[in-house]
């Protein structure tokens, strides 16, 4: 399976992304939040429908900068909302939680670490033993390198990290921290932060028939 992972559109419709999708085969597109930049909610529906126009399945969670009411717009779009839900596509299971841990900016969709931990625990508890489980979160796990801001501080979610360490999904697709696109390991889990799509960043993730996984960060604006 080839997965194109994107995050942090912030309201931008990226021509280079559409060019990539026209010229490269992928099996599913994962949108890891911040579809809009504080709205309007209907813009999320428009952007997701544009992605789905390539006739590739699209799954999405909201980000902390998406406004209240965004979930219904994802529901009304041609994408599939996986916020606090699971979805099986072929032999891969996607499990999602949008929003972020608290920030200094009081953004619309922030969750306490205990709430993140509890919600993800409930979702993942029934998926034990699934070796093709992909966790989609907007917030990256804390202390993994893909959550580092320019000051050098790690600002990812301890709740996301705790749940990954406990359940060890195959892959965690995240976003939120624009400055730290990359691919890291946390135990058995491959952590992928594709970076800011509005700056042309994305990630291609491949799962082979034998279950092995690999990922690379793409710069769509230079391809």
Secondary structure, DSSP 8 states (H G I E B T S, - for coil): -EEEEE---TT---HHHHHHHHHS--SEEEEES--SSS--HHHHHHHHHHHHTTS-EEEEE--TTS-TTHHHHHHHSSSEE-BTEEEEETTEEEEEE-SEE--TT--SSEE-HHHHHHHHHHHHHTTTT-TTEEEEESS-BTTSSTTB-TTS-B-SBHHHHHHHHHH--SEEEE-S-GGG-EEEEETTEEEEE---GGGTEEEEEEE-TTS-EEEEEEETTT-
